[in-house]
Amino acid sequence: MLKYLFMIIFLIPLCLSINFWWLVHSMMFLFSFIFMFCCYSYSDFNMIGYYFGVDYFSFSLILLSFWICSLMITASSSVYLFLYHSNFFSFMVLFLMIMLYCSFASLNLLSFYIFFEGSLVPTLLLILGWGYQPERLQAGVYLIFYTLFASLPLLLVLFYVYYYVNTLYFPLLIDFSSFYFMFYVFMILAFLIKMPMFLVHLWLPKAHVEAPISGSMILAGVLLKLGGYGIFRVMKVISFLGLKFNYFWLCLGLSGGVIVSFICFRQVDLKSLIAYSSVAHMSMVIGGLMTMNWWGCFGSLSLMIGHGLCSSGLFCLSNIIYERLGSRSLLINKGMINLMPSMAFWWFLLSSSNMAAPPSLNLVGELSLLNSIISWSSFTFLSLIFLSFFSAVYTLYMYSYSQHGSYYVGLYTFSLGYFREYHLLFLHWLPLNILCLKGEYFFI
């Protein structure tokens, strides 16, 4: 596992020179492909060494992190073109990649916690350093306080686990049977806020709206998945209490997803709409993980990966329009199909994937999550019907409002998409729809 870590660490000196931007970019893609071909066995932990190792779940998420971090550099060429501290920016991206890699590859709960929290720092610096509006300071404070407030109790719980079992090594953890209730809440709350769950989701739209394109991509693409991965890992320790109390999170997640879908209808900011749709999708993932069955766990993995690619691609599209018009308001971004007809095609492809149309990976994930949640209780079908229907409704609303109608008369000049932008969107869309052909990969 260390060899991949050293590959990223040795790229950091290249960031010090401004001329090596595209070299770092190309090397990140190369690492993605090298890592992609190094999956060994499906069943157990592989490549174990120095407290790092990957199993099936973490391999997929590390690969997603590599891919999204490579695409972040592609999307942020304006940072390079306008010499906006581009060497420090590429250093931030690599530092974030190291944190994500270590948190997904950790075999120890404490090291997972440290890297889980460490990934906040580069994200915060991306928002504060390269964000757009002055409100980015408030968004950064929201991000830090929401996540830190929930994760300090988790740290205390981890110390208690160590005192009780004398190990925090994943395969050796045992179920704590009927331990006290707050232990269960603290253990799971940090991850639910990171997901984010409805009622504690307010930091996410704020962070997305103020973040630069790279910050939005990594937030939607990978950082939300840290919460799901953490729940998957700690559920082993709290499965007894989980059988008793998981119904609460499941009901709150599903009903919250429906409420957030209603909030989506009222958004006029493109980024805000996509951010709220992330909350609605993640509520399905929370539901699947809380059922603690096989369909649920692997369905949530495939939906997390599908959503990571799809949501990241939609943020790229909103940024492409923002770079042209200087606004993300749906009241101004109308009739884009008249000005950028070929970009409207990519809007259509990624919007259809967002509403889980075939052949996207979101469909595979949502079908298995429907299986899982309805097998847990057939009464959940009502909220699932609304969740699926409304996700199609707000996606259609976003697509039709931004692409159709008469365009804003204040536009006096315009440019069609660059090759870089079409390439970026293609690299989001292709794995999202190709992986559907290999659906059994996620349910091995």
Residue pairs with C-beta under 8 A, 6 or more apart in sequence:
1 47
1 48
1 49
1 50
1 52
1 53
1 54
1 105
2 49
2 50
2 52
4 31
4 34
4 35
4 101
5 52
5 98
5 101
5 102
7 27
7 31
7 34
8 31
8 94
8 97
8 98
8 101
9 98
11 24
11 27
11 28
11 94
12 91
12 94
12 95
14 20
14 23
14 24
14 27
15 24
15 87
15 88
15 90
15 91
15 94
16 87
16 91
17 87
18 83
18 86
18 87
21 73
21 80
21 86
21 87
21 90
24 73
24 90
24 94
25 70
25 73
25 74
28 66
28 69
28 70
28 73
28 97
29 70
31 66
31 70
32 63
32 66
32 67
32 70
35 62
35 63
35 66
36 63
38 47
39 46
39 59
40 46
40 47
42 56
42 444
43 56
44 55
45 53
45 54
45 55
45 107
45 170
45 171
46 53
46 54
46 55
46 59
47 53
47 54
48 107
51 106
51 107
51 108
51 111
52 102
52 105
52 106
52 107
53 105
53 107
54 62
54 104
54 105
56 444
57 229
57 232
57 297
57 301
58 104
58 105
58 229
60 301
60 305
60 442
61 104
61 222
61 225
61 229
61 301
61 304
61 305
62 100
62 101
62 104
62 105
64 221
64 222
64 225
64 305
64 308
64 309
65 97
65 100
65 101
65 104
65 221
65 222
66 97
66 101
67 309
67 427
67 431
68 217
68 218
68 221
68 222
68 308
68 309
68 312
69 93
69 94
69 96
69 97
69 100
69 218
69 222
71 217
71 312
71 316
71 424
71 427
71 428
72 93
72 213
72 214
72 217
72 218
73 90
73 93
73 214
74 420
74 423
74 424
74 427
75 213
75 214
75 217
75 316
75 319
75 424
76 89
76 130
76 212
76 213
76 214
77 420
78 84
78 323
79 85
79 86
79 89
79 130
79 212
79 214
80 86
84 130
85 129
88 129
89 126
89 129
89 130
89 214
92 122
92 125
92 126
92 129
93 122
93 214
95 122
96 119
96 122
96 123
96 126
96 218
99 115
99 118
99 119
99 121
99 122
100 115
100 119
100 222
100 223
100 226
102 111
102 115
102 118
103 112
103 115
103 116
103 118
103 119
103 226
104 226
104 229
106 112
106 115
107 169
107 170
107 171
108 168
108 169
108 170
109 158
109 161
109 168
109 170
109 173
109 233
109 234
110 158
110 162
110 168
112 230
112 233
113 151
113 154
113 155
113 158
116 151
116 194
116 226
116 230
117 147
117 148
117 151
119 223
119 226
120 143
120 144
120 147
120 148
123 143
123 207
123 215
123 218
123 219
123 223
124 140
124 143
124 144
126 211
126 212
126 214
126 215
126 218
127 136
127 139
127 140
127 143
127 207
127 210
127 211
127 212
127 215
128 136
128 137
128 140
130 212
130 214
130 215
131 139
131 210
131 211
131 212
131 215
132 210
132 212
133 210
135 206
135 210
136 210
136 211
138 206
138 210
139 203
139 206
139 207
139 209
139 210
139 211
140 207
140 210
142 202
142 203
142 206
142 207
143 203
143 206
143 207
146 193
146 196
146 200
146 202
146 203
147 190
147 193
147 194
147 203
149 193
150 189
150 190
150 192
150 193
150 194
150 200
151 190
153 186
153 189
153 190
154 186
154 187
154 189
154 190
156 186
157 183
157 186
157 187
158 168
160 183
161 168
161 173
161 176
161 237
162 168
164 176
165 172
165 173
165 174
167 173
170 233
170 236
173 236
173 237
174 237
175 236
175 237
175 238
175 239
175 240
176 183
176 237
176 238
176 240
176 241
177 240
178 240
178 241
179 238
179 240
179 241
181 241
181 245
183 238
183 241
184 238
184 241
184 242
184 245
187 234
187 237
187 238
188 231
188 234
188 238
188 249
190 230
191 226
191 227
191 228
191 230
191 231
191 234
192 200
192 227
192 231
192 249
192 286
193 200
193 227
194 223
194 224
194 226
194 227
194 230
195 224
195 227
195 228
195 231
195 282
195 285
195 286
196 203
196 204
196 224
196 227
196 279
196 282
197 249
197 252
197 253
197 256
197 282
197 283
197 286
198 252
198 253
198 255
198 256
198 257
198 259
198 260
198 279
198 283
199 252
199 256
201 256
201 260
201 279
204 219
204 224
204 275
204 278
204 279
205 272
205 275
205 276
205 279
207 215
207 219
208 216
208 219
208 220
208 271
208 272
208 274
208 275
208 278
208 315
209 269
209 271
209 272
209 275
211 219
213 315
213 316
213 319
216 271
216 275
216 312
216 315
216 319
217 312
217 315
217 316
220 274
220 275
220 278
220 307
220 308
220 311
220 312
220 315
221 308
221 309
221 311
221 312
222 308
224 278
224 282
224 304
224 307
224 308
225 304
225 305
225 308
227 282
228 282
228 285
228 286
228 289
228 300
228 301
228 304
231 286
231 289
232 289
232 297
232 300
235 242
235 289
235 292
239 292
242 290
242 292
243 292
246 290
246 291
246 292
247 290
247 377
249 286
249 290
250 286
250 287
250 290
250 291
250 373
250 376
250 380
253 283
253 284
253 286
253 287
253 290
254 283
254 284
254 287
254 373
254 380
254 383
254 384
254 387
255 383
256 279
256 283
257 279
257 280
257 281
257 283
257 284
257 383
257 387
258 383
258 386
258 387
258 390
260 276
260 279
260 280
260 283
261 277
261 280
261 386
261 387
261 390
261 391
261 393
261 394
262 390
263 276
264 273
264 276
264 277
264 280
264 390
264 394
264 397
265 393
265 394
265 397
267 273
267 276
267 330
268 329
268 330
268 331
269 328
269 329
269 330
270 318
270 321
270 322
270 328
270 329
270 330
270 333
270 398
270 402
271 315
271 318
271 328
273 330
273 394
273 398
274 311
274 314
274 315
274 318
274 398
277 311
277 354
277 391
277 394
277 395
278 307
278 311
280 387
280 390
280 391
281 303
281 307
281 311
281 362
281 391
282 307
283 387
284 300
284 303
284 365
284 366
284 369
284 373
284 387
285 300
285 303
285 304
285 307
285 369
287 296
287 369
287 372
287 373
287 380
288 295
288 296
288 297
288 299
288 300
288 303
288 368
288 369
288 372
288 373
289 296
289 297
289 300
290 296
291 372
291 373
291 375
291 376
293 372
293 375
293 376
295 368
295 369
295 371
295 372
295 375
295 443
296 368
296 369
296 372
296 373
296 376
298 368
298 442
298 443
299 364
299 365
299 366
299 367
299 368
299 369
299 371
299 372
299 442
300 365
300 369
301 365
301 442
302 361
302 364
302 365
302 368
302 435
302 439
302 442
303 361
303 362
303 364
303 365
303 366
303 369
304 365
305 361
305 365
305 435
306 353
306 360
306 361
306 362
306 363
306 364
306 365
306 432
306 435
307 362
307 365
309 361
309 428
309 429
309 431
309 432
310 350
310 353
310 354
310 360
310 362
310 428
310 432
311 354
312 428
313 346
313 350
313 353
313 425
313 428
313 429
313 432
314 350
314 351
314 354
316 421
316 424
316 425
316 428
317 343
317 346
317 347
317 350
317 425
318 328
320 343
320 417
320 421
321 328
321 333
321 336
321 402
322 328
324 414
324 415
325 332
325 333
325 408
325 411
327 333
330 398
330 401
330 402
332 408
332 410
333 401
333 402
333 408
334 401
334 402
334 404
334 405
334 406
334 407
334 408
335 403
335 404
335 405
335 406
335 407
335 408
336 343
336 344
336 347
336 402
336 403
336 407
337 344
337 403
337 404
338 406
338 407
339 407
339 411
339 414
339 416
340 414
340 416
340 417
342 416
342 417
342 422
343 416
343 417
343 421
344 403
346 422
346 425
346 429
347 399
347 402
347 403
348 399
348 403
349 429
350 425
350 428
350 429
351 395
351 396
351 398
351 399
352 360
352 395
353 360
353 361
353 362
353 429
353 432
353 433
354 362
354 391
354 395
355 391
355 392
355 395
355 396
356 362
356 363
356 365
356 366
356 388
356 391
357 363
358 436
359 433
359 436
359 437
360 432
360 433
360 436
361 432
361 433
361 435
361 436
362 432
363 436
364 435
364 436
364 439
364 442
365 442
366 388
368 442
368 443
370 384
370 388
373 380
373 384
374 380
374 381
374 384
435 441
